[in-house]
Amino acid sequence: MEKMRPILYGVADYALLRKKNGWFIDRTAKIRDLEDIAYAVFLRPRRFGKSLLTAILEAYYDVRYADRFDEFFSGTDIGADPTDERGKYLVLKFDFSAVAKDIAKVGDSFDAYAALRCDTFARDYADRLPAGLADRVLKASGVCAKLNEIVAGLAHTPIKLYVIIDEYDNFTNTILAESGLNAYNELCHGDGFFKQFFAILKTATSGTEAPVTRLFITGVSPVTMDDVTSGFNIGTNISLRPQFADFTGFRHEDIRAMADYYAPRCGFDADKAYDTALTWYDNYRFGSAGAPPLANTTLVLYFFEQLVNAKVWPDDMVDENLRTDYAKIRHLVTMDHRLNGNFHVLENLLASGALEEPIAKSFQANELSKKENFTSLLCWLGITTITGEKFGKTVFGVPNETLKELAAKMIPAAYADIHQIDERVYDINNGLCDFAEKGEWRGFIGILSRIVKENFAVRDSAEGEKVVQSTLVALLTAAKGPYLVSHEREAGGGFYDLALAPRLDRWPDIAHAALIELKYVKAGDPSPTPEQLAKIKTAAIDQLGKYSADPALVAKWHLCRSNETGDSLPPGRRQDGGSPYGEPPSRRLTGTTDVSSVALHRLVLVFHGGDVVMAEEV
């Protein structure tokens, strides 16, 4: 029997991947396109397969691996029709994720690491370098001196040098996040060591018979490159070019192939796995809304590795490493213990589901306070993706449930940082589990209403409706309950305000779902009268009835019927008179093999400013 191909999750060692016949998506055909650009910069969000890509380029171009070409590339597109440049370069490779992120240690760490890479280069190619060059590199003190020796020694020689820098902005992004803008500026401006490094590199790519014939740099955003090279002029940013839109990432057919290959061998449902992977990891588009939708490479492998090796559905759909990566950017939405304009951009994203700005391809860290730059940074980081174009502006939206959860987490976290408002997401999670099992919605609605009131008290009342919307969406999403939280989605000929869509893929015995109609009365307006509330309720009943009758929604949620209790909720109280805070969220829905029918609850929430004046099921 054929041995099942392993999933080598987190492995960026191309030689090991090929040796073990690990699952691999062949993008080597794009190497031909890459050869049209001598000095390329390729930016993608974290965990998107960039490190493996640099390992593939090293294996393809390094003269040391020329006699192993068939071992590395048999069965691949480029293996069947290689270019003339394969196996013709000396490769000097750096991976700046190895540099310390502590501002007090970063200078020494960078110098020690990069100098070591230069020494390794000198030793590996000693017999291929001009006479005496290897010794001069090894004797030189510090990375800049060593790099200068390499550049000078190879200038005006027939030797071709390919420089690869992976994760060029890894440590700078962390320093910006954890040590602040001043520390970052000291690192990237003036005569700092990092700027000196890139100045030497730029010189090595300039002039007749430049020693660096090819350069490939990967990273997350253009910010650091713009800061250290004063205008992003060291290479060509290919990140948004159509031919490189899917240089990394999983296309739909790639995920389908994985599901179909592993499902019969490991006993899970292929369609269910495919649909779940798209929901949580897919829909990134690079360059334009017409680019092919892509899924995050590492997260797809994480998901299928759990199904294949652990043989269980993942407890957490988000890789903890990615969660940690995005936690580092919380500082971007606060400044001097105040919510800044960046926070409002993020809040608008969660409240409306989209942002509209021209995409900025180059900007410095000092310019992140500009709305258009921060909006573009969210896209470079992968928190948003390109969803359309409108009158010359790019439309950005959150690509999938993973990023929706991570973006949503930043809203209550920012409030907690600035106003000492407790997130209480665990209590909300517990309330959502109560609702999933028993249909008890008053618990989590009570918690939400109290937090909305607290948040509203510290915000400009003119932003009241946005505060309510973003707080509800953010907290329900960050609570990570047994629901997908959707907002402003089309159903029944209209767009519902908020929904708790049951995650039946993970917990098939969820018994309840919810559609929530939100109405808002400005804080400065008079409190609505009973007659006005009755009118609002009548209109909401009509709207919710249309949404809940949508055939696609009924089928997807396995709906049976709506509850019609009509009970109202005094703010902050449960129907049983107890605390709105539930038990510790230590339990999980266990699920069965068959999906049962789900009861739909149609809820109407009316806010007057930050106060709930109606919370009823209709």
C-alpha positions as CSV (number, residue, x, y, z in Angstrom):
1,M,0.0,0.0,0.0
2,E,1.2,3.5,-0.8
3,K,2.6,5.3,2.2
4,M,0.5,8.4,3.0
5,R,2.2,11.7,2.4
6,P,3.0,13.4,5.7
7,I,2.0,17.0,6.5
8,L,5.2,18.7,7.8
9,Y,3.5,21.6,9.6
10,G,5.9,24.5,10.3
11,V,8.7,23.0,8.2
12,A,10.5,25.4,5.9
13,D,13.3,23.1,5.0
14,Y,12.8,22.3,1.3
15,A,15.4,19.4,1.3
16,L,13.6,17.7,4.2
17,L,10.2,18.3,2.6
18,R,11.3,16.6,-0.6
19,K,13.1,13.8,1.2
20,K,10.0,12.9,3.2
21,N,7.6,13.5,0.3
22,G,5.7,16.0,2.4
23,W,2.6,17.7,1.1
24,F,3.8,20.5,-1.2
25,I,2.1,22.9,-3.5
26,D,4.2,23.4,-6.7
27,R,4.6,27.1,-7.5
28,T,8.0,26.7,-9.2
29,A,6.7,27.8,-12.6
30,K,6.7,31.4,-11.2
31,I,10.5,31.2,-11.0
32,R,10.6,32.0,-14.7
33,D,8.6,35.2,-14.1
34,L,10.8,36.1,-11.2
35,E,13.9,36.0,-13.4
36,D,12.5,39.1,-15.2
37,I,13.2,41.1,-12.0
38,A,16.8,41.3,-10.8
39,Y,16.1,42.8,-7.4
40,A,12.7,41.8,-6.0
41,V,10.8,42.5,-2.7
42,F,8.0,40.2,-1.9
43,L,5.6,41.0,0.9
44,R,3.0,38.7,2.4
45,P,1.3,38.4,5.8
46,R,2.8,36.2,8.5
47,R,2.8,32.4,8.1
48,F,2.1,32.6,4.4
49,G,4.9,30.3,3.2
50,K,7.6,33.0,2.5
51,S,10.4,31.1,4.3
52,L,9.8,27.9,2.3
53,L,9.8,30.0,-0.9
54,T,13.3,31.3,-0.1
55,A,14.5,27.8,0.6
56,I,13.2,26.7,-2.8
57,L,15.0,29.6,-4.5
58,E,18.2,28.7,-2.6
59,A,17.9,25.1,-3.7
60,Y,17.3,26.1,-7.3
61,Y,20.0,28.7,-7.8
62,D,22.8,27.7,-5.4
63,V,25.8,26.2,-7.3
64,R,26.4,23.8,-4.4
65,Y,23.1,22.1,-5.1
66,A,23.5,21.9,-8.9
67,D,24.2,18.1,-8.8
68,R,21.1,17.5,-6.6
69,F,18.7,19.2,-9.1
70,D,16.7,16.1,-9.8
71,E,16.5,15.2,-6.1
72,F,14.9,18.6,-5.4
73,F,12.9,19.3,-8.5
74,S,11.9,16.1,-10.2
75,G,8.1,16.1,-10.7
76,T,7.9,19.9,-10.5
77,D,7.1,22.4,-13.2
78,I,10.5,24.0,-13.2
79,G,12.1,20.6,-13.0
80,A,10.6,19.7,-16.3
81,D,11.7,22.9,-18.0
82,P,14.5,24.6,-16.0
83,T,15.9,28.1,-16.8
84,D,19.5,28.6,-17.9
85,E,20.3,30.3,-14.5
86,R,19.6,27.3,-12.3
87,G,22.6,26.2,-10.2
88,K,24.7,29.2,-11.3
89,Y,24.9,31.4,-8.2
90,L,26.7,31.8,-4.9
91,V,23.9,32.4,-2.4
92,L,24.3,34.7,0.6
93,K,21.2,34.1,2.7
94,F,19.9,35.9,5.8
95,D,16.9,35.2,8.0
96,F,16.3,38.2,10.3
97,S,13.8,36.3,12.4
98,A,17.0,35.1,14.2
99,V,17.8,38.6,15.4
100,A,17.0,39.5,19.0
101,K,13.9,41.7,19.5
102,D,15.1,43.3,22.7
103,I,16.1,46.9,21.9
104,A,19.0,46.7,24.3
105,K,20.4,43.7,22.5
106,V,19.3,44.1,18.9
107,G,22.5,45.9,17.6
108,D,24.9,43.3,18.9
109,S,22.5,40.4,18.0
110,F,22.2,41.7,14.4
111,D,25.9,42.1,14.0
112,A,26.7,38.7,15.4
113,Y,24.1,36.9,13.3
114,A,24.7,38.7,10.0
115,A,28.5,38.4,10.5
116,L,28.1,34.7,11.1
117,R,26.2,34.3,7.9
118,C,29.0,36.1,6.0
119,D,31.6,33.8,7.6
120,T,29.5,30.8,6.6
121,F,29.4,32.1,3.1
122,A,33.2,32.5,3.0
123,R,33.7,29.0,4.3
124,D,31.1,27.3,2.0
125,Y,32.4,28.9,-1.1
126,A,36.1,29.3,-0.2
127,D,37.3,27.2,-3.3
128,R,35.0,29.3,-5.6
129,L,35.9,32.8,-4.4
130,P,38.8,34.9,-5.7
131,A,42.1,34.1,-4.0
132,G,42.3,35.4,-0.5
133,L,38.7,36.7,-0.3
134,A,37.5,34.0,2.1
135,D,40.4,34.8,4.5
136,R,39.7,38.6,4.3
137,V,36.0,38.1,5.1
138,L,36.8,35.8,8.1
139,K,39.3,38.3,9.5
140,A,37.1,41.4,9.1
141,S,35.4,42.7,12.2
142,G,31.6,43.1,12.1
143,V,29.0,42.5,9.4
144,C,29.5,45.8,7.6
145,A,33.2,45.2,7.1
146,K,32.6,41.6,6.1
147,L,29.9,42.5,3.6
148,N,32.1,45.2,2.2
149,E,34.8,42.6,1.6
150,I,32.4,40.3,-0.2
151,V,31.1,43.2,-2.4
152,A,34.5,44.5,-3.2
153,G,36.0,41.1,-3.8
154,L,33.3,40.0,-6.3
155,A,33.0,43.3,-8.2
156,H,34.1,43.0,-11.8
157,T,34.3,39.2,-11.6
158,P,32.3,36.6,-13.5
159,I,31.0,35.2,-10.2
160,K,27.3,35.7,-9.8
161,L,26.0,36.5,-6.3
162,Y,22.3,36.0,-5.2
163,V,21.4,37.6,-1.9
164,I,18.3,36.3,-0.1
165,I,16.9,38.1,2.9
166,D,13.9,36.4,4.6
167,E,11.7,38.2,7.1
168,Y,13.7,41.5,6.7
169,D,11.3,43.4,9.0
170,N,10.7,40.7,11.7
171,F,12.7,42.3,14.5
172,T,11.9,45.9,13.5
173,N,8.2,45.2,13.6
174,T,8.5,43.8,17.1
175,I,10.6,46.7,18.3
176,L,8.0,49.1,16.9
177,A,5.3,47.2,18.7
178,E,7.0,46.7,22.1
179,S,9.5,49.5,22.4
180,G,7.7,52.3,20.6
181,L,8.3,54.7,17.7
182,N,11.3,56.5,19.1
183,A,13.3,53.2,19.6
184,Y,12.2,52.1,16.1
185,N,13.4,55.4,14.5
186,E,16.8,55.1,16.2
187,L,17.1,51.7,14.6
188,C,16.0,52.6,11.1
189,H,17.0,56.2,10.7
190,G,20.2,58.2,10.9
191,D,23.4,56.1,10.7
192,G,22.0,53.1,12.5
193,F,23.5,49.6,11.8
194,F,20.4,48.4,9.9
195,K,20.5,51.4,7.6
196,Q,24.2,50.9,7.0
197,F,23.6,47.3,6.1
198,F,21.1,48.2,3.4
199,A,23.3,51.0,2.2
200,I,26.1,48.5,1.4
201,L,23.6,46.2,-0.2
202,K,22.2,49.0,-2.4
203,T,25.8,49.8,-3.5
204,A,26.3,46.2,-4.3
205,T,23.4,46.2,-6.8
206,S,24.5,49.4,-8.5
207,G,26.9,50.1,-11.4
208,T,28.4,48.1,-14.2
209,E,29.1,44.5,-13.3
210,A,27.5,44.9,-9.9
211,P,28.5,42.0,-7.6
212,V,25.0,41.3,-6.5
213,T,23.3,40.0,-9.7
214,R,20.0,39.0,-8.0
215,L,18.3,40.0,-4.8
216,F,15.1,38.5,-3.2
217,I,13.7,40.0,0.0
218,T,10.7,38.9,1.9
219,G,8.8,40.6,4.7
220,V,5.4,41.6,5.9
221,S,5.0,45.3,5.1
222,P,6.8,48.1,3.2
223,V,7.2,50.3,6.3
224,T,10.7,49.3,7.4
225,M,12.0,49.2,3.8
226,D,10.8,52.7,3.2
227,D,12.5,53.8,6.5
228,V,15.9,52.2,5.9
229,T,16.2,52.9,2.2
230,S,14.6,56.4,2.1
231,G,12.0,55.6,-0.5
232,F,11.9,51.9,-1.1
233,N,14.5,52.1,-3.9
234,I,16.6,49.0,-3.2
235,G,14.4,46.7,-5.2
236,T,11.1,46.2,-7.1
237,N,8.1,45.5,-5.0
238,I,6.4,42.7,-6.9
239,S,3.9,42.0,-4.1
240,L,0.8,43.3,-6.0
241,R,1.7,42.2,-9.5
242,P,-0.8,39.8,-11.0
243,Q,1.7,37.1,-12.0
244,F,2.9,36.8,-8.3
245,A,-0.6,37.0,-6.7
246,D,-0.5,33.3,-5.8
247,F,3.3,32.9,-5.5
248,T,2.5,31.6,-2.0
249,G,-0.7,30.5,-0.4
250,F,-3.3,27.8,-1.1
251,R,-5.8,28.1,-3.9
252,H,-9.2,26.5,-3.7
253,E,-8.1,23.6,-5.9
254,D,-5.1,23.0,-3.6
255,I,-7.3,22.7,-0.5
256,R,-9.8,20.5,-2.3
257,A,-7.0,18.2,-3.3
258,M,-5.8,18.0,0.3
259,A,-9.3,17.2,1.6
260,D,-9.9,14.6,-1.1
261,Y,-6.5,12.9,-0.5
262,Y,-6.5,12.7,3.3
263,A,-10.3,12.3,4.0
264,P,-10.6,8.6,2.9
265,R,-7.3,7.7,4.6
266,C,-8.0,9.4,7.9
267,G,-11.8,9.1,8.2
268,F,-13.1,12.6,8.1
269,D,-15.6,14.3,5.8
270,A,-13.8,15.9,2.9
271,D,-16.6,18.4,2.1
272,K,-16.8,19.5,5.7
273,A,-13.0,20.0,5.9
274,Y,-12.9,21.9,2.7
275,D,-15.7,24.3,3.6
276,T,-14.3,24.8,7.1
277,A,-10.8,25.6,5.7
278,L,-12.3,28.2,3.3
279,T,-14.3,29.8,6.1
280,W,-11.4,30.2,8.5
281,Y,-8.3,30.7,6.3
282,D,-9.3,31.7,2.8
283,N,-10.2,34.8,0.8
284,Y,-6.9,36.8,0.7
285,R,-6.5,38.6,-2.5
286,F,-3.3,40.4,-3.5
287,G,-3.2,43.1,-6.1
288,S,-6.8,43.4,-6.9
289,A,-10.3,42.1,-6.1
290,G,-10.0,40.0,-9.3
291,A,-6.9,38.1,-8.0
292,P,-7.4,34.4,-7.1
293,P,-8.6,33.9,-3.5
294,L,-5.9,32.3,-1.4
295,A,-5.7,30.7,2.0
296,N,-3.0,31.1,4.6
297,T,-0.5,28.3,4.0
298,T,0.5,27.6,7.6
299,L,-3.0,27.7,8.9
300,V,-4.3,25.3,6.3
301,L,-1.5,22.9,7.1
302,Y,-2.2,23.4,10.9
303,F,-5.8,22.4,10.3
304,F,-5.2,19.3,8.2
305,E,-2.3,18.2,10.4
306,Q,-4.8,18.1,13.3
307,L,-7.2,16.0,11.3
308,V,-4.5,13.7,9.9
309,N,-2.2,13.2,12.8
310,A,-4.2,14.0,15.9
311,K,-7.3,12.6,14.2
312,V,-9.5,15.2,15.9
313,W,-11.2,18.3,14.9
314,P,-9.0,21.2,16.1
315,D,-10.1,22.6,19.5
316,D,-8.9,26.0,18.3
317,M,-9.2,27.0,14.7
318,V,-6.4,29.7,15.1
319,D,-2.8,28.7,15.4
320,E,-1.5,30.1,18.7
321,N,1.7,31.3,16.9
322,L,-0.4,33.5,14.6
323,R,-2.5,34.8,17.5
324,T,0.8,35.9,19.2
325,D,2.0,37.6,16.0
326,Y,-1.1,39.8,15.8
327,A,-1.2,40.5,19.5
328,K,2.0,42.6,18.9
329,I,0.2,45.3,16.9
330,R,-2.2,46.3,19.6
331,H,0.0,49.4,20.2
332,L,-1.1,50.8,16.9
333,V,-4.5,51.7,18.1
334,T,-3.5,53.6,21.2
335,M,-1.1,56.4,21.9
336,D,-0.3,58.2,25.2
337,H,-3.1,56.2,26.9
338,R,-5.7,57.5,24.5
339,L,-7.6,55.8,21.6
340,N,-6.1,57.3,18.4
341,G,-7.3,57.6,14.8
342,N,-6.1,54.1,14.1
343,F,-8.5,52.7,16.6
344,H,-11.4,54.4,14.9
345,V,-10.3,52.9,11.6
346,L,-10.4,49.4,13.1
347,E,-13.7,50.2,14.8
348,N,-15.2,51.3,11.4
349,L,-14.0,48.1,9.9
350,L,-15.9,46.0,12.4
351,A,-18.9,48.2,12.5
352,S,-19.4,48.4,8.7
353,G,-17.4,45.4,7.4
354,A,-15.4,47.4,5.0
355,L,-12.9,50.3,4.6
356,E,-12.4,52.5,1.5
357,E,-9.0,54.1,0.9
358,P,-6.4,54.2,-1.9
359,I,-3.9,51.5,-1.2
360,A,-0.5,52.9,-0.1
361,K,2.5,50.9,-1.5
362,S,5.1,52.7,0.5
363,F,5.1,54.7,3.7
364,Q,7.1,55.2,6.9
365,A,6.3,54.4,10.5
366,N,6.1,58.1,11.3
367,E,3.1,58.3,8.9
368,L,1.0,55.5,10.4
369,S,-1.3,58.1,12.0
370,K,-2.6,58.9,8.5
371,K,-5.8,57.0,8.0
372,E,-4.9,55.9,4.4
373,N,-1.6,54.5,5.6
374,F,-3.0,52.6,8.6
375,T,-5.8,51.2,6.4
376,S,-3.2,49.9,3.9
377,L,-1.0,48.5,6.7
378,L,-4.0,46.4,7.9
379,C,-4.0,44.9,4.4
380,W,-0.2,44.3,4.3
381,L,-0.5,42.6,7.7
382,G,-3.3,40.4,6.4
383,I,-5.9,41.7,8.8
384,T,-7.9,42.9,5.8
385,T,-7.8,42.0,2.1
386,I,-8.8,43.7,-1.1
387,T,-12.5,43.0,-1.8
388,G,-13.3,45.6,-4.5
389,E,-12.7,49.0,-6.1
390,K,-14.9,52.1,-5.8
391,F,-14.3,55.4,-7.6
392,G,-10.5,55.0,-7.5
393,K,-10.4,53.7,-3.9
394,T,-9.6,50.2,-2.8
395,V,-12.3,48.5,-0.8
396,F,-10.9,46.4,2.1
397,G,-12.7,43.7,4.1
398,V,-11.8,41.1,6.7
399,P,-10.9,38.0,4.7
400,N,-12.0,35.1,7.0
401,E,-13.1,34.1,10.5
402,T,-9.5,33.8,11.8
403,L,-8.7,37.4,11.1
404,K,-12.2,38.5,12.1
405,E,-11.5,37.0,15.5
406,L,-8.0,38.6,15.8
407,A,-9.1,42.0,14.7
408,A,-12.2,41.9,17.0
409,K,-9.9,41.1,19.9
410,M,-8.2,44.4,19.5
411,I,-11.3,46.4,20.3
412,P,-12.0,45.2,23.8
413,A,-8.3,45.0,24.4
414,A,-7.8,48.6,23.6
415,Y,-10.6,49.6,25.9
416,A,-9.1,47.5,28.7
417,D,-5.7,49.2,28.1
418,I,-7.0,52.7,28.1
419,H,-10.1,52.7,30.3
420,Q,-9.5,49.6,32.5
421,I,-12.7,48.1,31.2
422,D,-12.7,44.3,31.8
423,E,-13.1,42.3,28.6
424,R,-15.2,39.6,30.3
425,V,-15.0,37.5,27.2
426,Y,-15.0,34.3,29.2
427,D,-18.3,35.2,30.7
428,I,-19.7,35.9,27.2
429,N,-18.3,32.6,26.0
430,N,-20.1,30.8,28.9
431,G,-23.3,32.7,28.0
432,L,-23.1,31.6,24.4
433,C,-22.7,28.0,25.4
434,D,-25.8,28.3,27.6
435,F,-27.6,29.7,24.5
436,A,-26.3,27.0,22.2
437,E,-27.6,24.2,24.6
438,K,-30.7,25.8,26.2
439,G,-31.7,28.8,24.1
440,E,-30.9,31.1,27.1
441,W,-29.9,34.4,25.4
442,R,-30.5,36.7,28.4
443,G,-27.2,35.9,30.0
444,F,-24.8,37.0,27.3
445,I,-27.0,39.9,26.2
446,G,-27.0,41.2,29.7
447,I,-23.2,41.1,29.8
448,L,-22.9,42.8,26.4
449,S,-25.3,45.5,27.4
450,R,-23.3,46.4,30.5
451,I,-20.0,46.6,28.6
452,V,-21.6,48.7,25.9
453,K,-22.8,51.1,28.6
454,E,-19.3,51.3,30.1
455,N,-17.7,51.9,26.7
456,F,-20.2,54.5,25.8
457,A,-19.5,56.4,28.9
458,V,-15.9,57.1,27.9
459,R,-16.6,57.8,24.2
460,D,-17.9,60.8,22.2
461,S,-21.7,60.4,22.1
462,A,-21.6,61.5,18.5
463,E,-20.0,58.1,17.7
464,G,-22.6,56.3,19.7
465,E,-24.1,54.0,17.1
466,K,-20.6,52.9,15.9
467,V,-19.6,52.3,19.5
468,V,-22.6,50.0,20.0
469,Q,-22.0,48.1,16.7
470,S,-18.3,47.6,17.0
471,T,-18.4,46.6,20.7
472,L,-21.1,44.0,20.1
473,V,-19.4,42.5,17.0
474,A,-15.9,42.6,18.7
475,L,-16.9,41.0,22.0
476,L,-19.1,38.3,20.5
477,T,-16.3,37.4,18.0
478,A,-13.5,37.6,20.6
479,A,-15.5,35.3,23.0
480,K,-14.9,32.4,20.6
481,G,-18.1,30.7,21.4
482,P,-19.8,27.9,19.3
483,Y,-21.0,30.5,16.8
484,L,-19.7,32.4,13.8
485,V,-20.6,36.1,14.3
486,S,-21.7,37.6,11.0
487,H,-22.7,41.3,10.5
488,E,-24.5,43.0,7.6
489,R,-24.9,39.9,5.5
490,E,-27.5,39.4,2.8
491,A,-30.5,37.2,3.5
492,G,-34.2,37.3,2.3
493,G,-33.7,40.3,0.1
494,G,-32.1,42.5,2.8
495,F,-29.1,42.7,5.1
496,Y,-29.4,41.5,8.7
497,D,-27.7,43.5,11.4
498,L,-26.1,40.6,13.5
499,A,-26.3,36.9,13.5
500,L,-25.0,34.0,15.7
501,A,-24.5,31.3,13.0
502,P,-24.1,27.9,14.6
503,R,-20.7,26.2,14.0
504,L,-22.3,22.9,13.1
505,D,-19.1,21.7,11.5
506,R,-17.5,21.5,15.0
507,W,-20.5,21.1,17.3
508,P,-23.3,19.4,15.4
509,D,-25.6,19.3,18.4
510,I,-26.0,23.1,18.7
511,A,-29.7,23.6,19.3
512,H,-30.1,27.3,18.9
513,A,-29.2,30.2,16.6
514,A,-30.0,33.9,16.5
515,L,-30.7,36.8,14.2
516,I,-30.5,40.1,16.0
517,E,-32.0,43.4,14.8
518,L,-30.2,46.4,16.2
519,K,-31.9,49.8,16.5
520,Y,-30.3,52.9,17.8
521,V,-31.6,56.2,19.3
522,K,-29.1,59.0,19.8
523,A,-28.2,59.8,23.4
524,G,-29.3,63.4,23.0
525,D,-32.7,62.5,21.7
526,P,-35.6,61.9,24.1
527,S,-36.0,58.3,25.3
528,P,-38.4,56.4,23.0
529,T,-42.0,56.1,24.2
530,P,-43.8,52.8,24.5
531,E,-45.6,53.6,21.3
532,Q,-42.3,54.3,19.5
533,L,-40.8,51.1,20.8
534,A,-43.9,49.1,19.7
535,K,-43.5,50.6,16.2
536,I,-39.8,49.7,16.1
537,K,-40.7,46.2,17.2
538,T,-43.3,45.8,14.5
539,A,-40.9,46.8,11.8
540,A,-38.2,44.5,13.2
541,I,-40.6,41.5,13.2
542,D,-41.2,42.1,9.5
543,Q,-37.5,42.4,8.7
544,L,-36.5,39.4,10.8
545,G,-39.3,37.3,9.3
546,K,-37.9,37.9,5.8
547,Y,-34.3,37.1,6.8
548,S,-35.2,33.9,8.7
549,A,-37.2,32.7,5.7
550,D,-34.2,32.8,3.4
551,P,-33.9,29.2,2.0
552,A,-30.1,29.3,1.9
553,L,-30.0,30.4,5.6
554,V,-32.5,27.8,6.6
555,A,-30.5,25.0,4.9
556,K,-27.1,26.1,6.1
557,W,-28.2,26.5,9.7
558,H,-30.5,23.5,9.7
559,L,-33.4,25.6,11.0
560,C,-36.6,24.1,12.3
561,R,-38.7,27.0,13.8
562,S,-38.4,30.3,15.6
563,N,-39.0,30.7,19.3
564,E,-41.7,33.3,20.1
565,T,-41.5,34.0,23.8
566,G,-41.6,37.8,23.5
567,D,-39.9,38.1,26.9
568,S,-38.1,41.4,27.6
569,L,-34.8,41.8,29.5
570,P,-34.0,44.5,32.0
571,P,-30.4,45.5,31.3
572,G,-27.9,43.4,33.1
573,R,-30.3,40.7,34.5
574,R,-31.1,37.1,33.6
575,Q,-34.6,35.7,33.4
576,D,-33.9,33.7,36.5
577,G,-33.0,36.8,38.4
578,G,-29.4,35.7,38.8
579,S,-26.2,37.4,37.8
580,P,-25.6,38.0,34.1
581,Y,-22.2,36.4,34.5
582,G,-22.2,32.6,33.9
583,E,-20.2,29.8,35.1
584,P,-16.5,29.6,34.2
585,P,-16.3,28.5,30.5
586,S,-14.7,25.2,31.3
587,R,-17.1,23.0,29.3
588,R,-17.5,22.5,25.5
589,L,-20.2,21.2,23.4
590,T,-19.2,17.6,22.5
591,G,-21.1,17.1,19.3
592,T,-22.5,14.0,17.6
593,T,-22.2,12.5,14.1
594,D,-25.5,13.9,12.9
595,V,-26.6,17.5,12.8
596,S,-29.9,18.1,14.6
597,S,-32.4,20.8,13.7
598,V,-31.7,24.2,15.1
599,A,-34.2,26.6,16.6
600,L,-33.9,30.2,15.5
601,H,-34.3,33.1,18.0
602,R,-35.2,36.5,16.5
603,L,-34.0,39.2,18.9
604,V,-34.6,42.9,18.9
605,L,-32.2,45.2,20.7
606,V,-32.9,48.9,21.0
607,F,-30.3,51.2,22.4
608,H,-30.8,54.7,23.6
609,G,-27.3,56.0,23.7
610,G,-25.4,53.3,25.7
611,D,-28.6,52.0,27.5
612,V,-30.7,49.0,26.3
613,V,-34.3,50.1,26.3
614,M,-35.6,47.0,24.7
615,A,-34.3,43.4,24.5
616,E,-37.0,41.1,23.3
617,E,-37.5,37.9,21.3
618,V,-40.2,38.2,18.7
